[in-house]
Amino acid sequence: MRNLTDKFVSLERRDQVPRPSDTPVPGTYLVRLVRKGPLIPARIDCVGGLWSVTINGVLQGPAQSEPFLAAGMDRAFLGLRVPEAEYDRRLGWKDIPGHPNATPNRPIDFNQIPVL
C-alpha cells in the first residue's frame, strides 16, 4: 500500500535535487494564483545580483537586490520547478481563448470547459 507522501513525491520529478528552503533558485516554475486555478508558468531571474519574477509572461515589478523583496517572489518561490520547454509550452496557452490559462485569476470550472 502506498503512503500519502508517495502521492506528493510523484508531483515533483523524482530525480530533481531538493531546493534550499531559504534561498530562491533562478529557473522556471509552475504556480497557482488562486485555489483550484490553473498552473501558471513563472520565472525567477537573477541578473547582476538583481532579482525579478515573471508570472504568465508579465514582469511582476522592478528588480530588487534582495530576493524576497521582488514582487511575486512569494508565489514563484513555492512553485513546482519545471524544464524550460514546459515553461514555454504553458506560456503559449495564455493566448488560446477559453483556455483556463487565459484567465489565471479564476478557478477552473469544469462545467464551462468545452468538450473536445
C-alpha positions as MATLAB code, in Angstrom:
seq = 'MRNLTDKFVSLERRDQVPRPSDTPVPGTYLVRLVRKGPLIPARIDCVGGLWSVTINGVLQGPAQSEPFLAAGMDRAFLGLRVPEAEYDRRLGWKDIPGHPNATPNRPIDFNQIPVL';
ca = [
       0.000    0.000    0.000;
       1.305    3.446   -0.912;
       1.565    6.033    1.797;
       0.422    9.638    1.391;
       3.909   11.004    0.809;
       4.206    8.925   -2.398;
       1.363   10.951   -3.872;
       3.135   14.245   -3.204;
       6.552   12.996   -4.296;
       5.081   11.959   -7.646;
       4.054   15.580   -8.299;
       7.714   16.542   -8.484;
      10.411   14.969  -10.558;
      11.998   12.206   -8.513;
      15.430   12.914   -9.986;
      15.240   16.586   -9.045;
      17.686   17.849   -6.432;
      15.871   19.355   -3.411;
      15.921   23.143   -3.313;
      17.179   25.064   -0.291;
      14.191   26.311    1.679;
      15.597   29.751    2.447;
      17.063   30.894   -0.881;
      15.256   31.302   -4.209;
      16.772   29.434   -7.137;
      16.620   31.094  -10.567;
      14.646   28.993  -13.021;
      11.180   28.188  -14.329;
       8.249   27.114  -12.165;
       4.503   26.413  -12.178;
       2.319   28.283   -9.669;
      -1.373   28.674   -8.885;
      -2.694   32.206   -8.488;
      -5.987   31.095   -6.913;
      -7.290   27.968   -5.237;
      -8.343   25.375   -7.850;
      -6.850   27.593  -10.542;
      -4.660   26.504  -13.445;
      -0.914   26.005  -13.115;
       0.660   29.181  -14.495;
       4.270   29.452  -15.718;
       6.595   31.627  -13.642;
      10.270   32.520  -13.952;
      12.728   33.663  -11.288;
      15.705   35.582  -12.699;
      18.853   36.895  -11.043;
      20.893   39.127  -13.348;
      23.782   41.085  -11.907;
      22.589   40.461   -8.359;
      19.106   41.868   -9.099;
      16.163   39.510   -8.634;
      12.954   39.655  -10.676;
       9.884   37.475  -11.173;
       7.809   36.979  -14.315;
       4.425   35.258  -13.962;
       2.497   34.270  -17.090;
       4.819   36.403  -19.213;
       4.291   39.582  -17.152;
       7.121   41.111  -15.125;
       5.766   41.486  -11.585;
       7.766   44.563  -10.595;
      11.171   46.189  -10.697;
      14.260   44.099   -9.993;
      15.423   44.114   -6.358;
      18.775   43.416   -4.744;
      17.112   41.317   -2.019;
      15.354   38.261   -3.487;
      12.271   38.287   -1.257;
      11.631   41.977   -1.926;
      10.979   41.217   -5.608;
       7.264   41.363   -6.382;
       5.761   37.911   -6.947;
       8.637   36.044   -5.278;
       6.309   34.698   -2.571;
       4.305   32.793   -5.216;
       7.091   31.747   -7.571;
       9.404   30.612   -4.756;
       6.906   27.943   -3.687;
       6.173   26.747   -7.219;
       6.913   23.405   -8.819;
      10.164   23.527  -10.793;
       9.784   22.600  -14.484;
      12.088   22.485  -17.526;
      12.361   25.485  -19.858;
      10.436   23.652  -22.609;
       7.443   23.080  -20.295;
       7.532   26.759  -19.293;
       7.470   27.849  -22.949;
       4.670   25.418  -23.811;
       2.426   26.604  -20.996;
       3.218   30.244  -21.689;
       1.700   29.806  -25.158;
      -1.596   28.626  -23.651;
      -2.450   32.090  -22.307;
      -3.313   33.264  -25.843;
      -5.866   30.486  -26.506;
      -9.425   31.816  -25.976;
     -11.381   29.749  -23.470;
      -8.282   28.036  -22.069;
      -8.030   28.170  -18.243;
      -4.573   29.770  -18.539;
      -6.160   32.704  -20.397;
      -7.872   33.689  -17.118;
      -5.384   32.627  -14.420;
      -7.125   34.594  -11.640;
     -10.268   32.443  -11.809;
     -10.682   28.876  -10.522;
     -11.207   26.221  -13.188;
     -14.907   25.482  -13.682;
     -15.053   22.060  -15.292;
     -18.693   22.666  -16.285;
     -17.595   25.530  -18.573;
     -14.699   23.783  -20.369;
     -15.748   22.707  -23.888;
     -15.630   19.007  -24.698;
     -13.020   18.110  -27.290;
];
